[in-house]
Amino acid sequence: MNAQRPEDGYEYDPLTDPSPTPWGDPMPPGERGTPWFSAANTPDEEQARGPQAPTAQPQEWSGHRQYSVDDPEGYQRDWYARTQPEAEPGAASYETVAMPQQRSEPIPVPDDETVALRTADTRRAAQTPAGPGRAERRRAAKARGRRHAAPAAAASDAPAPARPLSRVEARRAARAAKDSPAVIASRAIGELFISFGVLMLLFVTYQLWWTNIRAGQQANQATNKIQDDWAKGRKPGVFEPGQGFAIMHIPKLDVVVPIAEGISKHKVLDRGMVGHYGEGKLKTAMPSDKVGNFAVAGHRNTHGEPFRYINRLQPGDPIVVETQDAYYTYKMASILPQTSPSNVSVIAPVPEGSGFGGPGRYITLTTCTPEFTSTYRMIVWGKMVDERPRSKGKPDALVG
């Protein structure tokens, strides 16, 4: 809706005219009506009309400063700024303090991530390629950071060049690198203990395992040789030390062992055989003698250990001595669990402590005790109960 004042024919539109001038206010014809951007008062028309009369000073209308339509630069001023009094010479004006200087560079166009509505100009600017987007810029910045950080990390990881040592420092380092006498001594002692332990382990293995295997093989060979001699018909005579001449059977202990002349440790006992006391003061009777004590010795541990379990014999258990001509059967009579090695009376013709009352045909078994030692001697005695020629076959103790 347009309104028209009767005195100047001016049409006034309250919806489009920003001028707050009310009807009836005294206003010069040149300053009343439409603003500077009115279609009838554009700057181009003002230039075409030529110079005009100076414009009147702005007046206050309802607390607002108004500008003349003839002022072509009015659009650059603050329409609603309050009127300030004349500033003193040299003082800063209100516009200088309040109004920032206008920037000559173009206003940056926001991207799609921050603004939803745009004008025609910003749409045209957005359609123009403006370089990489935000995501591309972030990736490029991260790549540049990694390229710069990698050389720095490599430089920090690289070891610093070592400073060459002086002559004194080199000597000190050489002395420190050498082992002290205490360290050398402890190392040598430790090596000796380790070597000693290994040797002891090997020795125990040899004594408890290998000697039995080797002695068993030698005892079997001696038994085969004795049987071969009997088969060839050789007559018994005086036997040489170490020579086998008989075979002992202890059925309860499952023992079958050859008997050789003498008690030599190396020639007889360590070969897994039983030795006959037949030399010097320790000479005893043979099984074929009508009166006497047939005494023998054997190992209780290691080297075949034929007498290891004679402590398990009970009175009446048979002990058979096989020779070229006959079988001699003895029955176990008594046992002496421990005696001194020097007590030779145990192998006398009538052994002391055996319980025998007079001369007879006896057998004595001697061995070491306790086990794995030779501190004492264990004695087992027996009395002959049967003499059987070989032609009549084996005795009942070997057949059963």
C-alpha positions in Angstrom: 0.0 0.0 0.0 1.4 3.3 -1.1 0.7 6.7 0.5 1.1 10.1 -1.2 1.6 13.5 0.4 -0.5 16.2 -1.4 2.2 18.9 -1.4 5.0 17.1 -3.4 3.2 14.1 -4.9 5.6 11.6 -3.2 4.4 8.1 -2.8 5.4 6.5 0.5 5.5 2.8 1.1 5.8 1.9 4.8 6.9 -1.7 4.0 9.9 -0.8 1.8 10.9 2.7 2.8 13.2 2.6 5.8 12.8 6.2 6.5 11.2 6.6 10.0 9.8 10.0 9.0 6.1 10.3 10.2 3.4 12.1 8.4 3.3 15.8 9.0 7.0 16.2 10.0 8.7 19.2 8.5 11.2 17.9 6.0 12.8 19.5 3.0 11.7 18.1 -0.3 15.2 16.9 -1.1 15.6 14.8 2.1 12.1 13.4 2.4 10.9 10.2 1.0 12.9 7.2 -0.3 16.4 6.3 0.7 19.5 6.5 -1.5 18.8 3.3 -3.3 15.4 4.5 -4.6 14.9 3.8 -8.2 14.5 7.5 -8.9 17.7 8.6 -7.0 20.5 6.2 -7.9 24.1 7.5 -8.0 24.2 7.2 -11.8 21.3 9.6 -12.2 22.9 12.0 -9.7 26.1 12.1 -11.8 24.0 12.6 -15.0 22.2 15.6 -13.5 25.4 17.2 -12.6 26.5 19.0 -9.4 23.7 19.9 -7.0 23.3 22.1 -4.1 25.0 21.1 -1.0 23.0 18.8 1.1 21.7 19.8 4.3 23.2 18.5 7.6 21.6 15.4 9.0 18.9 15.9 11.5 17.7 13.7 14.3 14.4 12.0 13.9 13.2 10.0 16.8 16.7 9.4 18.0 18.1 8.2 14.5 20.3 10.0 12.1 18.9 10.5 8.6 20.8 11.1 5.4 19.8 12.9 2.3 18.9 11.0 -0.8 21.4 13.1 -2.6 24.3 11.7 -0.5 25.8 8.9 -2.8 27.9 7.5 0.0 25.2 7.2 2.6 25.0 3.5 2.1 28.5 3.1 3.7 27.6 4.8 6.9 25.8 3.5 10.0 22.2 4.5 9.6 21.3 3.8 13.2 24.4 5.2 14.9 23.6 7.9 17.4 24.6 11.5 16.7 27.8 12.4 18.5 28.9 16.0 19.2 31.7 17.7 17.3 35.0 16.1 18.4 37.8 18.3 19.4 40.7 18.7 16.9 43.1 15.7 17.2 40.6 13.4 19.0 39.4 10.2 17.5 35.9 10.3 16.0 33.1 7.9 16.8 33.4 6.3 13.4 37.2 5.9 13.8 36.8 4.1 17.2 33.7 2.2 16.7 33.9 1.3 13.0 36.6 -1.1 11.9 38.4 -0.5 8.7 36.9 -2.2 5.7 38.9 -5.1 4.2 39.8 -4.9 0.6 40.3 -8.8 0.2 37.3 -10.8 -0.8 35.2 -12.5 1.9 36.0 -16.2 2.1 33.1 -18.5 1.0 32.2 -21.0 3.6 32.1 -24.6 2.6 29.2 -27.1 2.6 30.2 -28.4 6.1 29.4 -25.2 7.9 26.6 -23.4 6.0 23.3 -24.7 4.7 21.8 -21.7 2.9 23.6 -19.8 0.2 23.0 -16.9 -2.1 23.5 -16.9 -5.8 27.0 -15.4 -5.5 28.2 -17.9 -3.0 26.8 -20.8 -5.0 28.8 -19.6 -8.0 31.9 -19.3 -5.9 31.4 -22.8 -4.4 31.1 -24.3 -7.9 34.6 -22.9 -8.7 37.3 -25.3 -7.7 39.0 -23.9 -4.6 41.6 -26.5 -3.9 41.6 -29.6 -1.7 38.8 -30.1 0.9 39.3 -30.3 4.7 39.8 -34.1 4.7 42.5 -33.8 2.0 44.2 -31.0 3.9 44.2 -33.1 7.1 45.7 -36.1 5.4 48.4 -34.0 3.7 49.2 -32.4 7.1 49.5 -35.8 8.8 51.8 -37.1 5.9 54.0 -34.0 6.3 54.2 -34.6 10.1 55.2 -38.3 9.6 57.9 -37.3 7.0 59.3 -34.8 9.5 59.0 -37.1 12.5 60.7 -40.1 10.8 64.1 -38.5 10.3 63.9 -37.1 13.9 63.2 -40.5 15.4 65.9 -42.1 13.3 68.3 -39.5 14.5 67.3 -40.0 18.1 67.7 -43.8 17.8 71.1 -43.7 16.2 73.8 -44.2 18.8 76.1 -41.3 19.5 79.6 -41.9 18.3 81.8 -43.2 21.1 84.5 -41.0 22.3 87.9 -42.6 21.8 89.4 -43.7 25.1 92.6 -42.3 26.4 95.6 -44.5 27.2 94.9 -44.4 30.9 91.2 -45.3 30.4 92.1 -48.1 28.0 94.4 -49.6 30.6 91.8 -49.4 33.3 89.2 -51.0 31.0 91.6 -53.8 30.2 92.3 -54.4 33.9 88.6 -54.4 34.7 87.9 -56.9 31.9 90.4 -59.4 33.4 89.2 -61.9 36.0 90.4 -61.5 39.5 92.4 -64.4 41.1 89.4 -65.2 43.4 87.2 -65.6 40.3 89.8 -67.8 38.6 90.3 -69.9 41.7 86.5 -70.4 42.3 86.1 -71.3 38.6 88.9 -73.9 38.8 87.5 -75.4 42.0 84.0 -75.6 40.5 85.4 -77.3 37.4 87.2 -79.8 39.6 84.1 -80.6 41.6 82.1 -81.1 38.4 84.8 -83.4 37.0 85.0 -85.3 40.3 81.2 -85.7 40.4 81.2 -87.0 36.8 84.0 -89.5 37.6 82.2 -90.7 40.7 79.1 -91.3 38.7 81.0 -93.2 36.1 82.8 -95.2 38.9 79.5 -96.2 40.6 78.0 -97.2 37.3 81.0 -99.3 36.6 81.0 -101.0 40.0 77.3 -101.7 40.3 76.4 -102.5 36.8 79.3 -103.2 34.5 81.3 -105.4 36.9 78.4 -107.7 37.3 77.9 -108.1 33.6 81.6 -108.7 33.0 82.0 -111.1 35.9 78.9 -113.1 34.8 80.4 -113.5 31.3 83.7 -114.7 32.8 82.0 -117.1 35.2 80.1 -118.6 32.4 83.2 -119.1 30.4 84.9 -120.8 33.5 82.0 -123.1 34.0 82.0 -124.2 30.3 85.8 -124.8 30.5 85.4 -127.0 33.6 82.6 -129.0 32.0 84.7 -129.4 28.8 87.6 -130.7 30.9 85.3 -133.3 32.6 84.0 -134.3 29.2 87.5 -135.0 28.0 88.3 -137.2 31.0 91.1 -135.3 32.6 91.9 -136.6 36.0 92.0 -134.1 38.9 95.3 -133.4 40.5 96.9 -130.4 42.3 95.1 -127.3 41.0 96.9 -124.2 40.1 95.8 -120.8 41.6 92.9 -119.5 39.6 92.1 -122.9 38.0 88.4 -124.0 38.2 87.8 -127.5 39.5 84.1 -127.6 40.8 80.6 -126.0 40.5 78.5 -124.8 43.5 74.7 -125.0 43.4 72.5 -123.1 45.9 69.0 -123.9 44.7 67.2 -121.6 47.1 69.1 -118.6 45.9 69.2 -119.8 42.2 73.0 -119.7 42.3 75.3 -121.7 40.0 78.9 -120.5 40.3 82.3 -122.1 39.5 84.8 -122.8 42.2 88.5 -122.0 41.6 91.6 -122.6 43.5 92.8 -119.7 45.7 91.1 -116.5 46.9 93.0 -114.1 44.7 90.9 -111.0 44.1 92.0 -110.4 40.6 92.3 -114.0 39.4 89.3 -115.5 41.1 86.9 -113.3 43.1 86.6 -110.4 40.6 85.9 -112.9 37.8 82.6 -113.9 39.5 83.9 -117.2 40.8 84.1 -118.6 44.4 87.6 -119.1 45.7 88.8 -122.1 47.8 91.0 -121.5 50.8 93.9 -123.7 49.7 97.1 -121.8 50.2 99.4 -121.3 53.2 98.0 -121.1 56.7 94.5 -120.7 55.3 94.6 -124.1 53.5 91.4 -126.1 54.0 90.1 -129.6 53.1 88.6 -130.5 49.7 85.1 -131.9 49.4 86.4 -135.4 48.7 88.4 -135.5 52.0 86.8 -137.8 54.6 87.4 -135.3 57.4 87.8 -131.5 57.2 86.2 -128.2 56.5 85.8 -127.1 52.8 85.9 -123.3 53.1 85.3 -120.9 50.2 84.9 -117.1 49.8 82.9 -114.9 47.4 81.7 -111.3 46.7 78.5 -110.2 48.3 78.3 -107.1 46.1 79.6 -106.3 42.6 81.7 -108.6 40.4 78.9 -111.2 40.0 78.0 -111.0 43.7 77.4 -114.8 44.1 77.0 -114.7 47.9 74.8 -111.6 48.1 71.8 -113.3 49.6 73.4 -116.1 51.7 72.0 -114.3 54.8 68.6 -115.6 53.6 69.6 -119.3 54.0 67.8 -121.2 56.7 69.0 -124.4 58.6 68.4 -127.4 56.3 68.6 -125.5 53.0 70.8 -127.6 50.6 74.2 -126.5 49.2 75.6 -128.8 46.5 79.2 -129.0 45.3 79.6 -130.7 41.9 83.0 -132.2 41.0 84.3 -134.4 38.1 83.5 -137.6 40.1 80.5 -136.8 42.5 77.9 -134.6 43.9 78.4 -133.5 47.6 75.3 -132.2 49.3 75.5 -130.1 52.5 72.7 -128.8 54.6 72.9 -125.3 56.1 73.5 -125.6 59.9 74.2 -122.1 61.3 75.2 -118.5 60.5 77.5 -115.9 62.1 76.2 -112.5 61.0 79.3 -110.5 61.7 82.9 -111.2 62.7 86.3 -109.6 62.2 88.2 -110.3 59.0 91.1 -111.6 61.1 89.1 -114.3 62.7 90.5 -117.3 60.9 89.1 -119.8 63.4 85.8 -119.8 61.5 87.5 -121.9 58.8 89.2 -124.3 61.1 88.6 -128.1 60.7 86.1 -127.8 63.6 85.0 -124.1 63.2 84.5 -122.1 66.4 81.0 -120.8 66.9 79.5 -123.2 64.3 78.0 -125.5 66.9 79.7 -128.6 65.6 80.9 -130.8 68.5 83.8 -132.7 66.7 85.5 -133.5 63.5 83.4 -134.0 60.4 82.8 -133.0 56.8 81.8 -129.4 56.9 81.5 -126.5 54.4 82.1 -122.8 55.3 80.9 -119.8 53.2 82.5 -116.4 53.9 81.6 -113.0 52.5 81.8 -109.3 53.3 79.2 -107.4 55.4 77.5 -104.9 55.6 76.7 -104.7 51.9 78.9 -102.5 49.8 81.6 -102.6 52.5 84.4 -105.0 53.6 84.5 -104.0 57.3 83.3 -107.4 58.7 82.7 -110.9 57.5 79.6 -113.0 57.5 79.9 -116.7 58.0 77.5 -119.6 57.0 78.2 -123.2 58.0 76.9 -126.5 56.6 77.3 -130.2 57.2 77.6 -132.9 54.5 74.6 -135.2 54.3 75.1 -136.9 51.0 77.9 -138.0 48.5 76.5 -139.2 45.2 78.7 -140.4 42.3 78.0 -138.7 38.9 77.1 -142.1 37.5 74.0 -142.2 39.6 72.7 -138.9 38.3 72.0 -135.7 40.1 70.9 -135.5 43.7 67.4 -134.8 44.7 68.2 -131.2 45.7 69.1 -130.4 42.0 66.3 -132.5 40.5 63.4 -131.0 42.4 
